[in-house]
Amino acid sequence: DLRKKYEVNLVAIKRTLARRTPEGEEVTQEEITDVPRPTDVIQEGDILIVVGSNENVSRLPAD
């Protein structure tokens, strides 16, 4: 739990999705989940948008 462990609030998750068109072309699309629920799963490659003091945000692991 980010709030308890790092004293920051997760306000959004930004995710890049890749898919193929019917013509076979690969396209990417960004998806933003604002106000994530506790049941939302963080996936590899997600960008987390957090709010907190600079000190607490800098304590977050980079990976």
KEKE-3310 file (N, C-alpha, C; in steps of 0.2 Angstrom, whole numbers, plus 5000, padded with zeros to 4 digits):
npx = (5004:5004:5001:5002:5015:5024:5019:5012:5000:4992:4986:4984:4986:4996:4996:5003:4996:4997:4992:4986:4980:4967:4974:4986:4995:5004:4999:5000:4992:4988:4982:4973:4970:4961:4960:4963:4957:4958:4958:4964:4977:4994:5005:5019:5029:5019:5016:5016:5006:5009:5005:5013:5025:5041:5051:5045:5041:5053:5058:5051:5053:5062:5059)
npy = (4994:5010:5022:5019:5014:5023:5036:5043:5047:5038:5044:5042:5030:5028:5020:5011:5004:4991:4986:4976:4982:4977:4977:4972:4981:4988:4997:5009:5015:5026:5024:5031:5029:5037:5041:5027:5011:5001:4988:4989:4983:4985:4986:4980:4993:5002:5019:5028:5041:5051:5059:5068:5073:5080:5073:5060:5055:5054:5043:5032:5016:5014:5004)
npz = (5000:4995:5001:5015:5016:5010:5011:5001:4988:4976:4961:4948:4934:4920:4905:4891:4878:4866:4850:4835:4820:4808:4796:4800:4805:4818:4832:4844:4860:4872:4889:4902:4919:4930:4947:4953:4958:4973:4968:4956:4945:4945:4931:4923:4915:4917:4921:4935:4943:4956:4972:4984:4997:4991:4997:5001:4989:4983:4989:4984:4975:4960:4951)
capx = (5000:5009:5000:5005:5022:5028:5015:5010:4994:4992:4981:4982:4990:4996:4998:5003:4993:4999:4987:4986:4975:4965:4979:4992:4999:5004:4998:4999:4987:4989:4976:4975:4966:4962:4957:4963:4954:4962:4958:4967:4983:4999:5008:5026:5028:5015:5018:5012:5006:5008:5006:5016:5031:5047:5055:5042:5041:5060:5059:5048:5058:5062:5057)
capy = (5000:5016:5027:5017:5013:5029:5042:5046:5045:5036:5048:5040:5026:5029:5013:5011:4997:4989:4981:4976:4983:4972:4977:4970:4987:4988:5004:5010:5019:5027:5024:5034:5027:5041:5038:5020:5008:4996:4982:4990:4980:4989:4981:4982:4998:5008:5025:5030:5048:5051:5065:5068:5078:5078:5068:5054:5053:5051:5036:5026:5012:5016:4999)
capz = (5000:4994:5006:5021:5016:5007:5012:4994:4985:4969:4958:4941:4931:4913:4902:4884:4875:4859:4846:4828:4816:4804:4791:4802:4807:4826:4834:4852:4862:4879:4893:4909:4924:4935:4953:4953:4964:4976:4964:4950:4945:4942:4927:4921:4910:4919:4924:4941:4945:4963:4975:4991:4998:4987:5001:5001:4982:4981:4993:4980:4971:4953:4947)
cpx = (5004:5007:5003:5012:5026:5025:5014:5004:4994:4985:4979:4987:4990:4999:4998:5001:4995:4994:4988:4980:4973:4970:4985:4997:4999:5004:4998:4994:4988:4982:4978:4969:4966:4958:4957:4960:4959:4963:4962:4974:4988:5003:5015:5025:5023:5018:5013:5012:5004:5008:5008:5022:5036:5051:5052:5042:5048:5061:5056:5054:5057:5059:5050)
cpy = (5006:5021:5025:5017:5019:5036:5046:5043:5044:5039:5045:5035:5027:5022:5014:5004:4997:4985:4981:4978:4977:4971:4974:4975:4987:4996:5004:5015:5020:5027:5027:5032:5032:5039:5031:5017:5003:4990:4982:4987:4984:4984:4984:4987:5003:5014:5027:5037:5048:5058:5064:5073:5075:5072:5061:5051:5050:5045:5030:5023:5014:5010:4996)
cpz = (5000:4999:5013:5021:5014:5008:5006:4992:4978:4966:4951:4939:4923:4910:4895:4882:4868:4856:4839:4825:4811:4798:4793:4805:4815:4827:4842:4854:4870:4883:4900:4913:4929:4941:4953:4959:4967:4972:4958:4950:4942:4938:4925:4915:4912:4922:4929:4942:4952:4966:4982:4991:4993:4991:5001:4994:4980:4984:4989:4976:4964:4949:4949)
residu = (ASP:LEU:ARG:LYS:LYS:TYR:GLU:VAL:ASN:LEU:VAL:ALA:ILE:LYS:ARG:THR:LEU:ALA:ARG:ARG:THR:PRO:GLU:GLY:GLU:GLU:VAL:THR:GLN:GLU:GLU:ILE:THR:ASP:VAL:PRO:ARG:PRO:THR:ASP:VAL:ILE:GLN:GLU:GLY:ASP:ILE:LEU:ILE:VAL:VAL:GLY:SER:ASN:GLU:ASN:VAL:SER:ARG:LEU:PRO:ALA:ASP)
# end
